Amino acid sequence: MAIGLIIIGDEILSGKRVDKHFSKAIELLSARGMQLGWADYVGDDPARITATLKRTLAGDDIVFSFGGIGATPDDHTRQCAAAALGVPVVLHPEAKALIEQRIVEMAAAAGQDPRLEAPENQHRLKMGEFPQGATIIPNPYNKIPGFSVKNAGAGGHHFVPGFPVMAHPMMEWVLDTLYPHLFHQVAWQEKSVYVYDSMESTLTPLMEAVETAYPLVKVFSLPSVGDAQTRRHIELGVKGDPTQVDKAYEQLLAGLDGFQAEYKPV
């Protein structure tokens, strides 16, 4: 079971909006000892959204989908999720109650009659239309909920708005409510150094030797061309099972010393 993201919206792909979900999701997962496995970016194309969801719903992964659950013509995610599941879209009773509560509160704040039967308010209820069988995700910002559905396998899909101020607390709620048993299940440690003015091709045999000696560790290499503040360097490190990371790191440093490489710990 991996954790994945689906980030939906033409505005992300066109550059009109900068995606803030990817980095925040990594932060929220890391704080709970969890790690992101994959991420997909999809425009506001119903066929492509549906195809993506059919593929991911057939698996076991825990998936967070951001965006497209409003009620404007470019919001397709709710309908696409239903199509991918092969079920109808229905007005969720809890969502209906929450949306009506929000309408009443907004009207009261403006000193107006809520007029729940008004066309614009009836249209707002569409934001509570979810795939049949869905459960709601509370929205602490404005009460308009998101929704969750089961996968064909062990995981689940969780659909939240594209607005970070709403989406990120909702993702936290899902993690803390549905998946606390998965927190800090995999022990993980990382150590690295900046290696200056070296070539990756020179260091590759050392990297391979460390991974061979310590199979529960991965060696990573992140080259940088440098800038006005930093010389050209490679961030070279090891990550994985803490029972092997320290020894792997020692072997890595010994190898660098053998090359007479200049380095410093990150």
DOLUM-277787 format. One record per residue (C-alpha): chain; residue in one letter; x, z, y. Coordinates in steps of 0.1 Angstrom, whole numbers, always signed. Example, Ala and Ser with C-alpha at 12.3 -4.5 7.8 and 13.67 -1.06 7.14 Angstrom:
REM DOLUM-277787
A,A,+123,+78,-45
A,S,+137,+71,-11
***
This chain:
REM DOLUM-277787
A,M,+0,+0,+0
A,A,+14,-11,+33
A,I,+2,-6,+69
A,G,-5,-37,+89
A,L,-18,-48,+123
A,I,-40,-77,+134
A,I,-38,-82,+171
A,I,-65,-106,+183
A,G,-69,-124,+216
A,D,-60,-157,+234
A,E,-48,-136,+263
A,I,-20,-122,+242
A,L,-9,-156,+229
A,S,-11,-172,+263
A,G,+9,-145,+280
A,K,-18,-135,+304
A,R,-17,-100,+288
A,V,+13,-82,+274
A,D,+7,-67,+239
A,K,+9,-30,+241
A,H,-4,-23,+206
A,F,+26,-32,+185
A,S,+50,-7,+200
A,K,+24,+21,+203
A,A,+14,+16,+166
A,I,+50,+21,+155
A,E,+52,+52,+177
A,L,+20,+67,+162
A,L,+30,+59,+127
A,S,+65,+72,+131
A,A,+52,+105,+144
A,R,+34,+109,+111
A,G,+63,+98,+88
A,M,+47,+64,+82
A,Q,+61,+29,+88
A,L,+46,-4,+98
A,G,+48,-31,+71
A,W,+36,-62,+89
A,A,+17,-76,+120
A,D,-3,-108,+126
A,Y,-12,-122,+160
A,V,-44,-143,+161
A,G,-62,-161,+189
A,D,-99,-161,+195
A,D,-106,-187,+168
A,P,-134,-176,+145
A,A,-122,-197,+115
A,R,-87,-184,+118
A,I,-98,-148,+123
A,T,-121,-150,+93
A,A,-94,-166,+71
A,T,-70,-138,+81
A,L,-94,-111,+73
A,K,-104,-127,+39
A,R,-68,-126,+30
A,T,-61,-90,+41
A,L,-94,-76,+29
A,A,-85,-88,-6
A,G,-55,-65,-7
A,D,-47,-28,-7
A,D,-32,-24,+27
A,I,-44,-1,+55
A,V,-50,-25,+84
A,F,-57,-18,+121
A,S,-73,-47,+140
A,F,-72,-47,+178
A,G,-95,-67,+200
A,G,-125,-89,+199
A,I,-152,-63,+191
A,G,-171,-66,+225
A,A,-202,-86,+231
A,T,-190,-115,+252
A,P,-188,-151,+239
A,D,-151,-148,+231
A,D,-155,-117,+210
A,H,-157,-128,+173
A,T,-141,-100,+153
A,R,-173,-82,+142
A,Q,-189,-114,+130
A,C,-157,-126,+113
A,A,-153,-94,+95
A,A,-188,-97,+81
A,A,-182,-133,+71
A,A,-150,-123,+54
A,L,-168,-96,+35
A,G,-198,-117,+27
A,V,-223,-93,+43
A,P,-247,-95,+73
A,V,-240,-80,+107
A,V,-265,-51,+113
A,L,-270,-26,+141
A,H,-254,+6,+130
A,P,-278,+35,+138
A,E,-250,+59,+149
A,A,-235,+32,+171
A,K,-269,+25,+186
A,A,-274,+62,+195
A,L,-239,+64,+211
A,I,-244,+32,+231
A,E,-278,+44,+244
A,Q,-262,+77,+253
A,R,-236,+59,+273
A,I,-262,+38,+291
A,V,-282,+70,+300
A,E,-251,+87,+313
A,M,-240,+57,+334
A,A,-275,+54,+349
A,A,-276,+91,+357
A,A,-242,+89,+374
A,A,-256,+61,+395
A,G,-289,+79,+402
A,Q,-309,+52,+384
A,D,-335,+49,+356
A,P,-316,+40,+324
A,R,-342,+14,+314
A,L,-330,+11,+278
A,E,-354,-18,+272
A,A,-338,-39,+300
A,P,-322,-72,+287
A,E,-287,-62,+298
A,N,-289,-29,+280
A,Q,-304,-45,+248
A,H,-274,-69,+250
A,R,-250,-39,+251
A,L,-264,-28,+217
A,K,-247,-58,+202
A,M,-214,-39,+204
A,G,-229,-16,+177
A,E,-236,-45,+153
A,F,-211,-42,+125
A,P,-207,-55,+90
A,Q,-233,-39,+67
A,G,-218,-8,+51
A,A,-193,-1,+79
A,T,-186,+34,+92
A,I,-179,+41,+129
A,I,-147,+51,+147
A,P,-154,+74,+176
A,N,-143,+62,+211
A,P,-133,+92,+233
A,Y,-131,+70,+264
A,N,-166,+56,+267
A,K,-184,+63,+234
A,I,-186,+27,+224
A,P,-174,+30,+188
A,G,-152,+8,+166
A,F,-158,+5,+129
A,S,-141,+7,+95
A,V,-147,-12,+62
A,K,-134,-9,+27
A,N,-109,-33,+12
A,A,-114,-50,-22
A,G,-85,-28,-32
A,A,-74,+7,-22
A,G,-70,+4,+15
A,G,-93,+0,+45
A,H,-96,-20,+77
A,H,-102,-3,+110
A,F,-114,-23,+140
A,V,-108,-10,+176
A,P,-111,-25,+210
A,G,-83,-44,+227
A,F,-81,-19,+256
A,P,-51,+4,+249
A,V,-67,+34,+266
A,M,-94,+32,+240
A,A,-77,+17,+210
A,H,-47,+41,+207
A,P,-67,+74,+205
A,M,-90,+57,+181
A,M,-61,+47,+159
A,E,-49,+83,+160
A,W,-83,+95,+150
A,V,-83,+72,+120
A,L,-49,+83,+109
A,D,-55,+120,+113
A,T,-90,+119,+98
A,L,-86,+94,+69
A,Y,-50,+94,+59
A,P,-33,+128,+65
A,H,-24,+129,+28
A,L,-1,+100,+34
A,F,+19,+117,+62
A,H,+56,+122,+56
A,Q,+53,+110,+20
A,V,+86,+90,+21
A,A,+118,+108,+31
A,W,+137,+86,+55
A,Q,+170,+89,+75
A,E,+189,+64,+96
A,K,+225,+65,+109
A,S,+243,+38,+128
A,V,+273,+29,+150
A,Y,+281,+3,+177
A,V,+309,-19,+165
A,Y,+326,-37,+193
A,D,+340,-73,+193
A,S,+336,-79,+156
A,M,+319,-107,+137
A,E,+290,-102,+112
A,S,+307,-125,+88
A,T,+337,-102,+87
A,L,+315,-71,+80
A,T,+292,-87,+54
A,P,+313,-78,+24
A,L,+313,-42,+35
A,M,+276,-42,+40
A,E,+271,-57,+5
A,A,+294,-31,-11
A,V,+275,-2,+6
A,E,+241,-15,-7
A,T,+255,-19,-42
A,A,+269,+16,-43
A,Y,+238,+32,-28
A,P,+206,+13,-41
A,L,+182,+36,-22
A,V,+198,+26,+12
A,K,+195,-6,+32
A,V,+223,-17,+55
A,F,+212,-33,+88
A,S,+231,-53,+114
A,L,+218,-59,+149
A,P,+241,-81,+170
A,S,+241,-81,+208
A,V,+259,-105,+232
A,G,+262,-76,+257
A,D,+255,-75,+294
A,A,+269,-62,+326
A,Q,+268,-26,+313
A,T,+276,-31,+276
A,R,+303,-51,+258
A,R,+294,-75,+229
A,H,+287,-53,+199
A,I,+269,-50,+166
A,E,+247,-20,+158
A,L,+256,-15,+122
A,G,+239,+12,+102
A,V,+223,+25,+70
A,K,+187,+37,+65
A,G,+167,+50,+36
A,D,+166,+79,+12
A,P,+183,+109,+28
A,T,+200,+118,-5
A,Q,+221,+87,-2
A,V,+223,+80,+36
A,D,+251,+104,+44
A,K,+274,+91,+16
A,A,+266,+55,+25
A,Y,+274,+62,+61
A,E,+307,+77,+51
A,Q,+316,+46,+31
A,L,+305,+24,+60
A,L,+328,+42,+84
A,A,+357,+41,+60
A,G,+353,+4,+57
A,L,+353,+0,+94
A,D,+384,+21,+96
A,G,+400,-3,+71
A,F,+392,-32,+94
A,Q,+407,-11,+123
A,A,+373,-18,+140
A,E,+364,-1,+173
A,Y,+331,+17,+170
A,K,+311,+47,+182
A,P,+281,+65,+168
A,V,+247,+55,+182
***
